[in-house]
Structures are given as structure tokens and as C-alpha cells.
Amino acid sequence: MSRLFRFTLFALIALGALAACASPTPEPTKPPAPTSAPAQPQATPAPAPTTAPAATKPPEPTKPAPTVASKVGGFVTEAANDPDTLDLHQTSNPDSYTVFAYIYETLVTEAPDGKFVGMLAESWDVSADNKTITFKLRKDVKFTDGSSFNAEAIKFTFERLLRLGTKSPVQSTIKNIEKMETPDEFTFKMTMKDPYAPIFHDLATSYAGILSPVAVKAANDDIGRKPIGTGPYILKEWRTGQSIVLERNPNYKHTLAFYENKGAPYIQERRLKIVPEYATRLAALEAGEIDALALQSQDVAKYTKDARFKPYDSFATGVTYLGYDTKKAPFDNPKLRQALSYAVNKEEIVTVVFENSLAKVACCPIAPSMQGYDEKLKEFELKYSPAKAQQLLDELGYKVSGKYRNAPDGKPFQPAIYTTTSNTHGKVATLLQAQFQAVGVDMQVKQMEQGALLALTPKAEHDLYLNGYGWNEPDMFSLFLSCDRVTGSNRVLYCNPDLEKLIVAGRTTLDFAKRMQIYFDAQKLTLQEAPWQPLYMSVGKSVVNAKIQGLKQDRTGGLMWHDAYFVK
């Protein structure tokens, strides 16, 4: 199953809540204790016996470990929005994507440690010029219609994607494939026009799932309600606006190595009930009708402490950062950016604004939930140090005059931080303001609507910028810190030829270890140059019925359901 089948907790609000086939049985109500004990008459204690027989408590019966057979059964209901189609080449709808992850599988997937491993592919080789990938395929896989999975099925799928996939998020990736070959039944070879390292990421998404050519042809290309894949579940029923029922594929045998269950999933059915409203889902959770829910912040304290549920954290693939307009003086000076970064107390932000619950400190441009994160980079983080901040400001000529500092020209130094009207961003900006004031910098806070803020940044009219990014691939550098994005998504207008070389190398190097080293170097450079001061990674909170056991999590906190079962 694809990595999205692990049910990414951070997206649970969009994907919905889960319900088991049976509601938990409430414990019997205990009688209230008396407010005070009745008085008892005093009595002369009787002499103690020389030996007292020890009370023997009968041993509690040992529950036998559940067998594979005993784990199979039950159903889970996911409250979700209605998909527009189940033809993965005809949509980019995330509600459709939720269903794709149960039905379709991909050539590769991302393991819990963040590395790419084979799913329908057993192995692959990359040519010296990083343009050609040769996949060796599994020989033990069948589509759920009984037809054979082979290299021709992959070629058929990608050719159809090129023909029909204008709405697909991965069509541009497949367009970069110059030639597709099938040297034998279980070898697929693709040659790209240009080296493109994120191709493994794109091929691991369910949008790149492999179709059954037999099923597509039998449906005359109309597979929107007749999806056939190689995945762990089969579409049983779709009642538009009401529900979707997915049935366990009993013949599923090609389980990934990191699962304990080597056969079909234990859960018999996955039921998607169309219930988009959060309030309705919360009421169902409280009533015991739904077994899991991604919580909104106001409900976290209550339900994560409720013994009926087990809480799970999930982590955003991205960070919120304090950015500097590097095209505008004086913030084009990296030493000033470093000085201001030293004034930032990230731990205080996470404690005060997020109560140490809904965020974690981020040391680096790439979040801990993403490929490319490396603990060793903390060595280069500009950690909170008011003394260093004041020393550097003094050296740069920003001298204290009264309560606050003046710029080297003698005028008051009053940089403005621009951010959205988000309540959270407002709280963070206000706290940053106080932290800057503590080192003598009279920072101003300016909040504006997101659209207006994004229109402002390319003009280089802002000083500081508080916002974040979300992207689950280390190639985020090409989107948010590259030279060719300074009039768009590079909100700090940072352009560094040395970083640009690393960005190009990261996009064109397909060797995983070499690529991760490139992004280590890119992050080290960015931390030293300080166009950003990374602040925090957002954390999502979900709860799952404690009777569901066997759940595992990947590095983003995504739930991995293949080993999950209900305690009976």
C-alpha cells in the first residue's frame, strides 16, 4: 500500500474520523463514596494470633496472544468528503486521493525512516547520467480483477496518464520521460529528458498508482467508478453523497517488509461515510460511534486525557519561520540577520503560544518530519543568545539611545514584521516583538490579509516576514529560496549563487545518500547566511479508540494501519 495509506494524522481533519464496527461498552457507574464514615465504638483490641494465614489471591487468567485468524474482521468507518472520481488520472482532489491509497499501489514508496523502497518494484538501477532508471518488478502481484501485473501495465498506465492526465499533479513528471521500454515481462525502463531527483517522491504518490489494463479496456476508459488496482482493498460500493465501502483484498500477499502482518490487512472493511462537518464528527466521537478524530485545538486537552482513546501526534512537513527581506538594506547584511536571529527564543514561542503541545521547535529549514532533516545541523543553528545579539548589534553600530537602539545613521531603528491576520501569527509576532525589545530593537508588527501580504513581498517593501511553508520534499529550496523565485514564492528575495548550485545538484542527483548530503550543505549555508530563522513545526493531535491495537506511525506521525486490529 502507498505511504498515504498510512493515514497521515496531520491531514486527518480533511480526511475524516474513523469508526469501528462496535461502540465501546461504558464501564458500570460506581456508587458514590459516603461523605463521612459513621462513628464506631472503641473496643479493646484482641490479642493477635501467633501466625495469620496469608490470604491467597487467585491468579488472574492469562489472556492468550491473539492469532492471525482472531485479528481478522470488523470494519472502520472514515467520515470524509465525497470524491469527484476514482479515476486517478482525472483529478487532483484530495478526497479522491484518500480512496486511491487503499486501491492503487505504486512502483516505490517511502519507508518509515524516510528512505524510498520498492513497492511494486523489487529494485532499481540509475544510469551514470541520472537520466535512466531501470526497475526490476515483483513477480508475485496480481490486480484485484485477477489479471497480471507486469511491465506492460506500467507502460500502459503512464501512457494513459500522458493522454488524459491534465488534472493530475504528476503529469508534468511523466512528461519528462522521453522513452519507456519493457525489455522483458518484469523489467520497466524509463529515460528522462532531464535528470529529476524528485521523481521518486512523485512516483510514490498514489496519483502514480498502476492501473489494470484489462479493467480499463473493459470499462472503455471509464474507470471513475470502477477502479482496479493491486492494493489491499477493493471497491465494494459507492453511494454518491452517502458512503463508500472498501472490502479487504483476501489475496493480498506482497506486504512491505516493515509490517509484521505479511498477508492481507486485518480490518475487513473500510467505510467512508460522507460527514464533512467537524462538529458532527466530534459529537459522534463523544457518543462512541466514531473511533478516531483529528482534534481542533479547543478539544485537545479534553480528549487526549480521555482513557477511552489513545492520543497520536502528527507533524507538518514544513516550518514557520522569521524571514528577512535580503534585497532591502540593511537586511541585505547577513551579520544583522544573524544578530536579530540570536534574539529569538523559540522555546518561549512554543511554550507560550502553543503550550508545548501543538508545535515543536525547528532548528533548520527542513522540518524533522521530512527527508533531509539531520540532527547534526543543530551545531549551526543560531540559538537564542541575547548577549550575542547585543554584541553583534553594537559591532554593527546599532547603539542604544534611551530604551531602544538607533541605526548607524542615528535614526531610530524600528524594523517592521509583516504577517497574516491569523490569530496564531499575531501571538507569535507579538512575542517576537517583546524578544526584540529585550535587546533594544523597537520592532513594529503589521498584520494583513494573506493575499495582500503575498502581493507585497515581491516588491521588497517589507523588513521582516513571519509565515511558513508546507512541502514534503527537500527540493523545497527550489520553491522558497531560489533565485528564479524571488518574484514569487521566495518571500525573502534571497539569491545566493552558492546555494543555487546546491539546488540544481539536489534536483538532478538521484543517488539518495549523495542527495541528502547536498541538502545538508544547503541547510548549513542557509543557517549561516540567515535569510530565515526557522521557528517551529506545527503538531496535529488526534485520538483513536484504545481498543484498536497494532497501529504504527511513520516519521510524519502518519498512522500505518496494515497491522491494526480490534481487541475482541
C-alpha positions in Angstrom: 0.0 0.0 0.0 1.2 3.5 -0.7 2.6 5.7 2.0 -0.6 7.7 2.1 -2.4 4.6 3.2 -0.7 5.1 6.5 -3.3 7.8 7.1 -1.3 11.0 7.7 -2.5 12.4 11.0 -1.8 16.0 10.1 -4.3 15.7 7.3 -7.0 13.9 9.4 -9.2 17.0 9.6 -9.5 16.8 5.8 -9.7 13.0 5.6 -12.1 12.5 8.4 -12.7 10.4 11.5 -12.7 6.6 11.9 -15.3 4.4 13.4 -15.1 0.7 14.4 -17.8 -1.9 13.9 -18.8 -1.8 17.6 -19.0 1.1 20.0 -17.0 0.8 23.3 -19.0 -0.5 26.2 -19.1 2.0 29.0 -17.9 0.9 32.5 -20.6 0.5 35.1 -21.1 3.5 37.3 -19.6 3.1 40.7 -21.7 4.1 43.7 -20.6 7.3 45.3 -18.4 7.1 48.4 -20.0 8.3 51.7 -19.1 11.9 52.7 -18.0 10.7 56.2 -17.6 7.3 57.9 -20.1 6.5 60.7 -18.6 6.7 64.2 -17.7 3.3 65.7 -17.4 2.5 69.4 -14.0 2.0 70.9 -13.1 -1.6 71.7 -10.2 -3.4 73.4 -8.1 -5.0 70.8 -8.0 -8.7 70.8 -4.6 -10.4 71.1 -3.1 -11.1 67.7 -2.7 -14.7 66.7 0.9 -16.0 66.6 0.5 -16.7 62.9 -2.0 -15.4 60.5 -2.9 -17.4 57.4 -1.9 -15.4 54.3 -4.8 -14.5 52.1 -4.3 -16.2 48.8 -5.5 -14.2 45.7 -6.3 -16.4 42.8 -4.1 -15.6 39.8 -5.7 -13.7 37.0 -6.1 -15.8 33.9 -3.5 -15.2 31.3 -5.1 -14.0 28.0 -3.8 -15.9 25.1 -1.9 -13.8 22.5 -4.2 -13.0 19.5 -3.7 -15.2 16.5 -3.8 -14.0 12.9 -7.2 -15.5 12.4 -8.6 -13.8 15.5 -7.4 -10.4 14.4 -9.3 -10.6 11.1 -12.6 -8.9 10.9 -14.6 -5.8 11.8 -14.9 -2.5 9.9 -13.6 1.0 10.2 -15.6 4.0 9.1 -13.9 7.2 8.0 -16.0 10.3 7.9 -15.0 12.1 4.8 -16.0 14.3 1.9 -17.3 12.8 -1.3 -14.7 12.2 -4.0 -15.3 13.6 -7.5 -14.0 10.5 -9.3 -11.9 7.4 -8.6 -10.0 7.7 -11.9 -6.6 8.8 -10.6 -5.7 10.4 -14.0 -8.7 12.7 -14.0 -8.4 14.6 -10.7 -6.2 16.3 -8.1 -9.0 16.2 -5.5 -7.6 15.2 -2.0 -10.8 13.4 -1.2 -10.3 11.1 -4.2 -6.7 10.7 -3.2 -7.9 9.3 0.2 -9.5 6.4 -1.6 -6.7 5.9 -4.1 -4.4 5.0 -1.3 -6.5 1.9 -0.5 -6.9 0.6 -4.0 -3.8 1.5 -6.0 -0.1 0.9 -5.4 3.0 2.5 -6.8 6.4 1.5 -8.0 8.1 2.8 -4.9 7.0 4.1 -1.5 8.6 5.9 1.4 9.6 3.7 4.4 9.1 4.9 8.0 12.8 6.0 8.1 12.2 8.4 5.1 14.1 6.3 2.5 12.4 5.1 -0.7 11.9 1.4 -1.0 10.3 -0.8 -3.7 6.5 -1.4 -3.6 5.7 -2.9 -7.0 9.3 -2.7 -7.9 11.8 -5.0 -6.2 14.8 -2.9 -7.0 16.1 -0.3 -9.5 19.3 1.0 -11.0 20.1 4.6 -12.1 22.4 5.4 -15.0 25.6 7.4 -14.6 24.0 10.4 -16.2 21.0 10.3 -13.8 18.5 10.1 -16.7 17.6 6.4 -16.9 16.0 4.3 -14.2 15.6 0.5 -14.7 13.1 -1.1 -12.4 13.0 -4.8 -11.7 9.4 -5.7 -10.8 7.8 -8.1 -8.3 6.6 -11.3 -9.8 4.0 -12.2 -7.1 1.5 -9.5 -7.7 -2.0 -9.6 -9.3 -4.5 -7.0 -9.9 -7.7 -7.5 -8.0 -9.6 -8.5 -11.2 -7.2 -11.4 -11.4 -5.1 -10.0 -14.3 -1.3 -9.9 -14.3 0.8 -7.1 -13.1 3.8 -6.6 -15.3 6.0 -4.0 -17.1 3.3 -3.5 -19.9 0.8 -2.5 -17.2 3.2 0.3 -16.1 3.8 1.5 -19.6 0.0 1.4 -20.3 -0.7 3.4 -17.1 1.9 6.2 -17.8 0.9 6.5 -21.5 -2.7 6.9 -20.4 -1.6 9.5 -17.8 0.1 11.5 -20.6 -3.1 11.3 -22.7 -5.7 12.0 -20.1 -4.0 13.4 -17.0 -4.2 17.1 -17.4 -5.7 17.4 -13.9 -3.1 15.1 -12.4 -0.4 16.6 -10.1 2.2 14.2 -11.6 1.5 14.6 -15.3 4.4 17.0 -15.6 6.7 14.4 -14.1 5.7 11.8 -16.6 6.0 14.3 -19.4 9.7 14.5 -18.6 10.0 10.8 -19.5 11.4 10.7 -23.0 11.2 6.9 -23.6 9.6 4.0 -21.8 10.7 0.4 -22.5 9.8 -3.1 -21.4 12.8 -5.3 -22.1 11.0 -8.3 -20.5 7.8 -9.0 -18.6 9.2 -7.8 -15.3 11.6 -5.0 -16.3 10.5 -1.4 -16.9 12.9 1.1 -18.1 12.3 4.9 -18.3 14.6 7.5 -19.7 14.1 11.2 -18.7 14.8 14.2 -20.9 16.5 15.9 -17.9 17.6 14.4 -14.6 14.9 14.9 -12.0 15.6 13.6 -8.5 12.2 14.3 -7.0 10.8 11.7 -9.4 10.9 9.0 -6.6 8.8 11.3 -4.5 6.3 11.8 -7.3 6.2 8.1 -8.2 5.5 7.3 -4.6 2.2 9.3 -4.5 -1.0 7.4 -5.2 -1.6 9.6 -8.3 1.1 7.5 -9.9 -0.6 4.2 -9.0 -0.6 1.4 -11.6 -3.8 0.5 -13.4 -5.1 -2.8 -14.7 -5.0 -2.5 -18.5 -7.6 -5.3 -18.7 -10.0 -3.4 -16.4 -9.5 -0.1 -18.2 -10.2 -1.6 -21.6 -13.2 -3.5 -20.3 -14.6 -0.2 -18.9 -13.9 1.7 -22.2 -11.6 4.0 -20.3 -14.4 5.0 -17.9 -13.0 3.8 -14.6 -14.2 6.7 -12.4 -16.5 4.3 -10.5 -14.7 1.0 -11.5 -11.2 1.3 -10.1 -9.0 -1.8 -10.2 -5.5 -1.8 -8.6 -3.2 -4.1 -6.8 -3.9 -2.7 -3.3 -5.1 -4.1 0.0 -8.7 -3.1 -0.6 -11.3 -3.4 -3.3 -14.2 -1.0 -4.1 -17.4 -2.7 -2.9 -19.9 0.1 -3.1 -20.1 3.8 -3.8 -23.4 5.7 -3.0 -22.8 9.3 -4.0 -23.2 11.7 -1.2 -23.7 8.9 1.4 -20.8 6.4 1.6 -18.0 4.4 0.0 -17.3 0.8 1.2 -13.9 -0.8 0.6 -13.5 -4.5 1.1 -10.4 -6.3 2.3 -8.5 -8.0 -0.6 -8.0 -11.6 0.7 -5.4 -12.4 -1.9 -3.1 -9.5 -0.9 0.3 -11.1 -0.2 3.1 -8.6 -1.2 3.3 -6.8 2.1 6.1 -4.4 2.7 9.0 -5.5 4.9 8.4 -3.0 7.7 5.0 -4.6 8.6 4.6 -7.6 10.9 1.5 -8.8 9.1 2.7 -10.5 5.9 -0.8 -11.1 4.5 -3.9 -9.2 3.8 -4.9 -6.4 6.2 -6.8 -7.5 9.3 -9.6 -4.9 9.0 -12.4 -6.5 6.9 -13.9 -3.2 5.6 -13.1 0.5 5.4 -16.3 2.5 5.2 -16.2 6.2 4.2 -19.3 8.0 5.4 -19.8 11.4 3.9 -19.8 13.6 7.0 -17.8 16.7 6.4 -18.7 18.8 9.5 -16.2 18.7 12.4 -18.9 19.3 15.0 -20.9 16.3 13.8 -17.8 14.1 14.0 -16.9 15.4 17.5 -20.4 14.5 18.7 -20.1 11.0 17.2 -16.7 10.6 18.9 -18.2 11.5 22.2 -21.1 9.1 21.7 -18.8 6.2 20.9 -19.9 6.0 17.3 -16.6 7.1 15.8 -13.3 5.8 16.9 -10.8 8.4 15.8 -10.7 12.1 15.1 -8.2 14.8 14.3 -8.9 17.3 17.1 -9.2 21.0 16.8 -7.2 23.0 19.3 -10.1 23.7 21.7 -10.7 20.0 22.1 -7.1 18.7 22.6 -6.9 18.9 26.4 -10.2 17.1 27.0 -9.8 14.2 24.6 -6.1 13.4 24.8 -6.6 12.8 28.5 -9.7 10.6 28.0 -9.0 7.0 28.8 -11.3 5.8 26.1 -8.8 7.0 23.5 -5.1 6.9 22.7 -3.6 10.2 21.5 -1.3 10.4 18.5 0.9 13.3 17.3 1.4 14.2 13.6 3.9 16.7 12.2 3.7 19.2 9.5 6.0 18.8 6.5 7.3 22.4 6.7 8.2 25.1 9.2 7.1 28.5 10.2 10.0 31.0 10.0 11.1 34.5 10.6 12.4 35.8 7.3 14.3 38.9 6.4 14.0 41.0 3.2 17.5 40.2 1.9 17.1 42.6 -1.0 16.5 45.6 1.1 19.1 47.4 3.2 20.0 46.9 6.0 18.7 43.3 5.9 21.0 42.5 3.0 23.7 42.3 5.6 23.9 38.7 6.9 25.6 39.9 10.1 22.5 41.9 11.0 20.3 39.0 10.2 22.4 36.8 12.5 22.2 39.4 15.3 18.4 39.5 15.1 18.1 35.8 14.9 20.1 35.4 18.1 17.3 37.5 19.9 14.7 34.8 19.1 13.7 32.5 21.9 12.0 29.6 20.0 11.3 27.6 23.2 9.4 30.5 24.7 7.2 30.7 21.5 6.4 27.0 21.7 5.6 27.2 25.4 3.6 30.4 25.5 1.7 30.3 22.2 1.4 26.5 21.8 1.5 25.3 25.4 4.3 22.8 24.5 1.6 20.8 22.7 0.7 22.0 19.1 4.2 22.9 17.9 7.9 21.8 18.3 11.0 23.9 17.9 12.5 23.8 14.5 16.3 24.1 14.2 16.6 24.0 10.5 15.0 24.9 7.1 13.9 21.3 6.6 11.4 20.1 9.2 12.2 16.9 11.3 9.3 15.2 9.5 11.0 15.5 6.1 13.7 13.8 4.1 16.9 15.8 4.5 16.5 16.7 8.2 19.7 16.0 10.1 20.3 16.4 13.9 23.9 17.4 13.2 22.7 20.7 11.7 21.8 21.9 15.2 25.5 22.7 15.5 25.0 25.6 13.0 21.7 26.8 14.4 21.6 30.4 15.6 20.4 29.5 19.1 18.9 32.0 21.5 21.5 34.3 22.9 20.6 37.9 23.9 24.3 38.5 24.7 25.4 37.6 21.2 22.6 39.6 19.7 23.5 42.7 21.6 27.2 42.2 20.9 26.7 42.0 17.1 24.3 44.9 17.1 26.8 47.0 18.9 29.5 46.0 16.4 27.3 47.0 13.5 26.7 50.4 15.0 23.2 50.0 16.3 23.7 51.8 19.6 21.3 52.1 22.5 19.8 55.5 22.9 17.5 55.6 25.8 15.3 52.5 25.8 15.9 51.4 22.2 18.6 51.4 19.6 19.3 53.8 16.8 20.6 52.7 13.3 24.2 53.7 12.4 22.8 56.9 10.8 21.4 58.0 14.2 17.8 57.4 13.3 15.6 55.1 15.4 15.9 51.5 14.3 12.2 50.3 14.0 12.0 47.4 11.7 8.5 46.1 10.9 7.5 42.4 10.9 4.8 41.6 8.3 2.5 38.7 8.8 -1.0 37.4 8.2 -4.2 38.2 10.2 -4.0 34.7 11.7 -4.6 34.8 15.5 -1.6 32.4 15.9 0.7 34.5 13.8 -0.4 37.6 15.7 0.5 36.0 19.0 3.9 34.8 17.7 4.7 38.3 16.2 3.8 40.0 19.5 6.1 37.6 21.4 8.9 38.2 18.9 8.3 42.0 19.3 8.9 41.6 23.1 12.0 39.4 22.5 13.5 42.1 20.1 12.7 44.8 22.5 14.7 42.9 25.2 17.8 43.5 23.1 16.9 47.1 22.3 15.2 46.7 18.9 11.9 48.5 18.7 10.2 46.2 16.2 6.7 47.0 14.9 4.0 44.5 14.0 1.9 44.8 10.8 -0.8 42.2 10.1 -2.6 42.0 6.7 -4.7 39.6 4.8 -2.8 36.7 3.3 -3.4 37.8 -0.3 -2.2 41.3 0.3 0.9 40.0 2.2 1.9 37.7 -0.7 1.4 40.5 -3.2 3.6 42.8 -1.1 6.7 40.6 -0.7 8.0 40.6 -4.3 8.2 44.4 -4.1 10.9 44.3 -1.4 8.9 46.7 0.7 8.8 44.6 3.9 11.5 44.3 6.6 10.8 41.1 8.3 8.3 38.3 7.3 6.5 35.8 9.5 4.9 32.9 7.7 5.6 29.3 6.8 5.8 26.8 4.0 4.4 23.3 3.5 6.2 20.9 1.2 7.1 17.3 1.7 10.2 17.1 -0.4 13.7 18.6 0.3 13.5 20.3 -3.1 11.6 23.0 -1.1 14.7 25.0 -1.6 13.9 25.5 -5.3 10.5 26.9 -4.4 11.2 29.1 -1.4 14.9 30.1 -1.6 16.0 30.0 -5.2 16.9 32.9 -7.4 14.2 32.3 -10.0 11.5 32.5 -7.3 12.4 36.0 -6.0 9.3 37.5 -7.6 7.1 34.7 -6.3 7.3 32.1 -3.6 10.8 33.2 -2.3 9.3 35.7 0.2 12.7 36.8 1.5 14.1 37.6 -2.0 17.3 35.6 -1.2 19.6 34.8 -4.1 22.9 33.2 -3.5 24.9 31.6 -6.3 26.5 29.0 -3.9 23.0 27.9 -2.8 21.8 27.9 -6.4 24.5 25.3 -7.3 23.3 23.1 -4.5 19.7 23.5 -5.5 20.5 22.3 -9.0 22.6 19.4 -7.7 19.8 18.4 -5.4 17.3 18.3 -8.2 19.5 16.3 -10.6 21.3 13.8 -8.3 19.3 10.6 -7.9 21.6 8.8 -5.5 19.8 9.1 -2.2 22.8 9.4 0.1 24.6 11.9 -2.1 21.4 13.9 -2.4 20.9 14.1 1.4 24.4 15.4 1.7 23.6 18.1 -0.8 20.7 19.2 1.3 22.8 19.1 4.5 25.2 21.5 2.8 22.3 23.7 1.6 20.8 23.9 5.1 24.2 24.7 6.7 24.7 27.5 4.2 21.2 28.9 4.9 21.6 28.7 8.6 24.9 30.7 8.4 23.5 33.3 6.0 20.3 33.5 7.9 17.7 34.6 5.3 15.4 32.7 7.6 15.3 31.9 11.3 13.3 28.7 11.5 10.9 28.8 14.4 8.6 25.8 14.8 7.0 22.8 13.2 3.2 22.6 13.7 1.9 19.5 15.5 -1.5 17.9 15.0 -3.4 16.0 17.7 -5.6 13.0 17.1 -7.2 10.3 19.2 -8.0 6.7 18.3 -10.2 4.3 20.2 -7.9 2.4 22.7 -9.5 -0.9 21.5 -7.7 -0.6 18.2 -4.2 -2.0 18.6 -1.3 -2.7 16.3 -1.1 0.9 14.9 2.3 2.2 14.0 3.5 5.6 12.9 5.9 6.9 10.3 8.2 9.9 10.8 5.4 12.4 10.0 3.2 10.7 12.6 1.1 9.1 9.9 -0.8 6.0 11.1 0.2 2.7 9.4 -2.9 0.5 9.5 -1.8 -2.8 7.9 -1.0 -4.4 11.3 -4.0 -2.8 13.1 -6.9 -4.9 14.5 -9.7 -4.7 17.1 -9.3 -6.2 20.5 -12.3 -8.5 20.9 
